[in-house]
Amino acid sequence: MVEHIATEENKRLVETSAGLGLPHEQIAALIGIDDKTLRKHYRGELNLGKAKASAQIAKTLFNKAQGGDTTALIWWTKAQMRWAETQKQEVTGANGGAQEMVVRWGGKAKDEIQTDE
């Protein structure tokens, strides 16, 4: 079997394709190798392509948020600042009192079940 040689042209193609989010199997098919060979010879390009794309998207999102885009602002605060929408609900009985809980087993309430005690 002939050892694969990573050319500059293939390195650019792999980096660009990884940045676009193509799966390794598809990137490998573009240059005529299997995905194991792809990862062996192009690990750096795979990582760099994805990192560059993520950085560009983050930059665009950040710029939109700075420009006042409400959706971008909300997403940024949730994803990057760990903000969350929370709701607190309290459940009470009549007039704010305790609630009564009835547990049924086989259609009968607990106090209706006969035991051998």
ChimeraX commands (.cxc) that place a marker at each C-alpha (Angstrom):
marker #1 position 0.00,0.00,0.00 radius 0.5
marker #1 position 1.24,3.47,-0.89 radius 0.5
marker #1 position 1.70,5.93,2.00 radius 0.5
marker #1 position -0.49,9.03,1.66 radius 0.5
marker #1 position 1.33,12.34,1.16 radius 0.5
marker #1 position -0.45,15.45,2.46 radius 0.5
marker #1 position -0.18,18.16,-0.20 radius 0.5
marker #1 position -0.64,21.88,0.47 radius 0.5
marker #1 position -3.74,21.85,-1.74 radius 0.5
marker #1 position -5.27,19.00,0.29 radius 0.5
marker #1 position -4.35,20.70,3.57 radius 0.5
marker #1 position -6.26,23.82,2.50 radius 0.5
marker #1 position -9.24,21.74,1.35 radius 0.5
marker #1 position -9.33,19.80,4.62 radius 0.5
marker #1 position -9.09,22.96,6.74 radius 0.5
marker #1 position -11.83,24.72,4.77 radius 0.5
marker #1 position -14.11,21.66,4.78 radius 0.5
marker #1 position -13.66,21.14,8.51 radius 0.5
marker #1 position -14.51,24.79,9.06 radius 0.5
marker #1 position -17.73,24.34,7.10 radius 0.5
marker #1 position -18.67,21.46,9.39 radius 0.5
marker #1 position -18.35,18.56,6.98 radius 0.5
marker #1 position -18.01,15.15,8.68 radius 0.5
marker #1 position -14.59,13.51,8.50 radius 0.5
marker #1 position -15.93,10.77,6.23 radius 0.5
marker #1 position -17.01,13.34,3.64 radius 0.5
marker #1 position -13.78,15.31,3.84 radius 0.5
marker #1 position -11.83,12.08,3.37 radius 0.5
marker #1 position -13.94,11.22,0.32 radius 0.5
marker #1 position -13.12,14.61,-1.23 radius 0.5
marker #1 position -9.42,13.75,-1.29 radius 0.5
marker #1 position -9.77,10.03,-1.91 radius 0.5
marker #1 position -8.71,8.53,1.42 radius 0.5
marker #1 position -10.48,6.93,4.38 radius 0.5
marker #1 position -11.30,8.86,7.55 radius 0.5
marker #1 position -8.57,7.11,9.59 radius 0.5
marker #1 position -5.92,8.28,7.11 radius 0.5
marker #1 position -7.49,11.74,7.15 radius 0.5
marker #1 position -7.12,12.01,10.93 radius 0.5
marker #1 position -3.57,10.64,10.80 radius 0.5
marker #1 position -2.26,13.12,8.22 radius 0.5
marker #1 position -4.53,16.14,8.70 radius 0.5
marker #1 position -5.24,16.36,12.46 radius 0.5
marker #1 position -3.95,19.94,12.64 radius 0.5
marker #1 position -6.00,21.10,9.65 radius 0.5
marker #1 position -9.15,19.46,11.02 radius 0.5
marker #1 position -8.74,21.21,14.38 radius 0.5
marker #1 position -7.65,24.54,12.92 radius 0.5
marker #1 position -10.48,24.69,10.37 radius 0.5
marker #1 position -13.10,24.15,13.04 radius 0.5
marker #1 position -11.44,26.62,15.43 radius 0.5
marker #1 position -11.22,29.35,12.76 radius 0.5
marker #1 position -14.87,28.89,11.82 radius 0.5
marker #1 position -15.98,28.98,15.46 radius 0.5
marker #1 position -13.92,32.13,16.04 radius 0.5
marker #1 position -15.51,33.84,13.03 radius 0.5
marker #1 position -19.03,32.92,14.14 radius 0.5
marker #1 position -18.28,34.08,17.69 radius 0.5
marker #1 position -16.93,37.38,16.33 radius 0.5
marker #1 position -20.06,37.90,14.21 radius 0.5
marker #1 position -22.35,37.07,17.14 radius 0.5
marker #1 position -20.38,39.35,19.45 radius 0.5
marker #1 position -20.57,42.23,16.95 radius 0.5
marker #1 position -24.33,41.73,16.57 radius 0.5
marker #1 position -24.75,41.74,20.35 radius 0.5
marker #1 position -22.70,44.92,20.64 radius 0.5
marker #1 position -24.86,46.46,17.93 radius 0.5
marker #1 position -27.99,45.85,20.00 radius 0.5
marker #1 position -29.37,42.72,18.32 radius 0.5
marker #1 position -31.68,41.44,21.06 radius 0.5
marker #1 position -31.54,37.80,19.99 radius 0.5
marker #1 position -27.73,37.88,19.94 radius 0.5
marker #1 position -27.67,39.59,23.35 radius 0.5
marker #1 position -29.94,36.95,24.89 radius 0.5
marker #1 position -27.98,34.08,23.36 radius 0.5
marker #1 position -24.66,35.55,24.49 radius 0.5
marker #1 position -25.81,36.03,28.08 radius 0.5
marker #1 position -27.16,32.48,28.27 radius 0.5
marker #1 position -24.26,30.74,26.52 radius 0.5
marker #1 position -21.28,32.81,27.68 radius 0.5
marker #1 position -22.42,34.35,30.95 radius 0.5
marker #1 position -24.45,31.36,32.20 radius 0.5
marker #1 position -27.58,33.46,32.66 radius 0.5
marker #1 position -30.83,31.53,32.65 radius 0.5
marker #1 position -34.52,32.18,32.73 radius 0.5
marker #1 position -35.89,30.75,35.94 radius 0.5
marker #1 position -39.37,30.47,37.28 radius 0.5
marker #1 position -40.23,29.85,40.88 radius 0.5
marker #1 position -43.57,28.26,41.60 radius 0.5
marker #1 position -45.00,27.60,45.01 radius 0.5
marker #1 position -47.92,25.27,45.41 radius 0.5
marker #1 position -50.11,25.62,48.48 radius 0.5
marker #1 position -53.44,24.38,49.67 radius 0.5
marker #1 position -56.54,26.41,50.44 radius 0.5
marker #1 position -55.83,29.83,51.94 radius 0.5
marker #1 position -52.09,29.27,51.66 radius 0.5
marker #1 position -52.12,26.24,53.92 radius 0.5
marker #1 position -50.60,22.83,53.44 radius 0.5
marker #1 position -51.76,20.50,50.72 radius 0.5
marker #1 position -53.18,17.09,51.37 radius 0.5
marker #1 position -51.59,14.28,49.43 radius 0.5
marker #1 position -53.43,11.02,48.87 radius 0.5
marker #1 position -51.41,8.03,47.74 radius 0.5
marker #1 position -53.39,5.36,45.91 radius 0.5
marker #1 position -52.32,1.78,45.40 radius 0.5
marker #1 position -54.46,-0.34,43.12 radius 0.5
marker #1 position -57.14,2.33,43.11 radius 0.5
marker #1 position -57.43,2.58,46.90 radius 0.5
marker #1 position -56.11,5.33,49.15 radius 0.5
marker #1 position -53.43,4.31,51.66 radius 0.5
marker #1 position -55.85,4.51,54.60 radius 0.5
marker #1 position -58.29,2.23,52.73 radius 0.5
marker #1 position -55.75,-0.60,52.24 radius 0.5
marker #1 position -56.03,-3.37,54.75 radius 0.5
marker #1 position -52.82,-4.70,56.24 radius 0.5
marker #1 position -52.10,-7.64,58.52 radius 0.5
marker #1 position -51.00,-5.36,61.37 radius 0.5
marker link #1:1,2 radius 0.2
marker link #1:2,3 radius 0.2
marker link #1:3,4 radius 0.2
marker link #1:4,5 radius 0.2
marker link #1:5,6 radius 0.2
marker link #1:6,7 radius 0.2
marker link #1:7,8 radius 0.2
marker link #1:8,9 radius 0.2
marker link #1:9,10 radius 0.2
marker link #1:10,11 radius 0.2
marker link #1:11,12 radius 0.2
marker link #1:12,13 radius 0.2
marker link #1:13,14 radius 0.2
marker link #1:14,15 radius 0.2
marker link #1:15,16 radius 0.2
marker link #1:16,17 radius 0.2
marker link #1:17,18 radius 0.2
marker link #1:18,19 radius 0.2
marker link #1:19,20 radius 0.2
marker link #1:20,21 radius 0.2
marker link #1:21,22 radius 0.2
marker link #1:22,23 radius 0.2
marker link #1:23,24 radius 0.2
marker link #1:24,25 radius 0.2
marker link #1:25,26 radius 0.2
marker link #1:26,27 radius 0.2
marker link #1:27,28 radius 0.2
marker link #1:28,29 radius 0.2
marker link #1:29,30 radius 0.2
marker link #1:30,31 radius 0.2
marker link #1:31,32 radius 0.2
marker link #1:32,33 radius 0.2
marker link #1:33,34 radius 0.2
marker link #1:34,35 radius 0.2
marker link #1:35,36 radius 0.2
marker link #1:36,37 radius 0.2
marker link #1:37,38 radius 0.2
marker link #1:38,39 radius 0.2
marker link #1:39,40 radius 0.2
marker link #1:40,41 radius 0.2
marker link #1:41,42 radius 0.2
marker link #1:42,43 radius 0.2
marker link #1:43,44 radius 0.2
marker link #1:44,45 radius 0.2
marker link #1:45,46 radius 0.2
marker link #1:46,47 radius 0.2
marker link #1:47,48 radius 0.2
marker link #1:48,49 radius 0.2
marker link #1:49,50 radius 0.2
marker link #1:50,51 radius 0.2
marker link #1:51,52 radius 0.2
marker link #1:52,53 radius 0.2
marker link #1:53,54 radius 0.2
marker link #1:54,55 radius 0.2
marker link #1:55,56 radius 0.2
marker link #1:56,57 radius 0.2
marker link #1:57,58 radius 0.2
marker link #1:58,59 radius 0.2
marker link #1:59,60 radius 0.2
marker link #1:60,61 radius 0.2
marker link #1:61,62 radius 0.2
marker link #1:62,63 radius 0.2
marker link #1:63,64 radius 0.2
marker link #1:64,65 radius 0.2
marker link #1:65,66 radius 0.2
marker link #1:66,67 radius 0.2
marker link #1:67,68 radius 0.2
marker link #1:68,69 radius 0.2
marker link #1:69,70 radius 0.2
marker link #1:70,71 radius 0.2
marker link #1:71,72 radius 0.2
marker link #1:72,73 radius 0.2
marker link #1:73,74 radius 0.2
marker link #1:74,75 radius 0.2
marker link #1:75,76 radius 0.2
marker link #1:76,77 radius 0.2
marker link #1:77,78 radius 0.2
marker link #1:78,79 radius 0.2
marker link #1:79,80 radius 0.2
marker link #1:80,81 radius 0.2
marker link #1:81,82 radius 0.2
marker link #1:82,83 radius 0.2
marker link #1:83,84 radius 0.2
marker link #1:84,85 radius 0.2
marker link #1:85,86 radius 0.2
marker link #1:86,87 radius 0.2
marker link #1:87,88 radius 0.2
marker link #1:88,89 radius 0.2
marker link #1:89,90 radius 0.2
marker link #1:90,91 radius 0.2
marker link #1:91,92 radius 0.2
marker link #1:92,93 radius 0.2
marker link #1:93,94 radius 0.2
marker link #1:94,95 radius 0.2
marker link #1:95,96 radius 0.2
marker link #1:96,97 radius 0.2
marker link #1:97,98 radius 0.2
marker link #1:98,99 radius 0.2
marker link #1:99,100 radius 0.2
marker link #1:100,101 radius 0.2
marker link #1:101,102 radius 0.2
marker link #1:102,103 radius 0.2
marker link #1:103,104 radius 0.2
marker link #1:104,105 radius 0.2
marker link #1:105,106 radius 0.2
marker link #1:106,107 radius 0.2
marker link #1:107,108 radius 0.2
marker link #1:108,109 radius 0.2
marker link #1:109,110 radius 0.2
marker link #1:110,111 radius 0.2
marker link #1:111,112 radius 0.2
marker link #1:112,113 radius 0.2
marker link #1:113,114 radius 0.2
marker link #1:114,115 radius 0.2
marker link #1:115,116 radius 0.2
marker link #1:116,117 radius 0.2
view
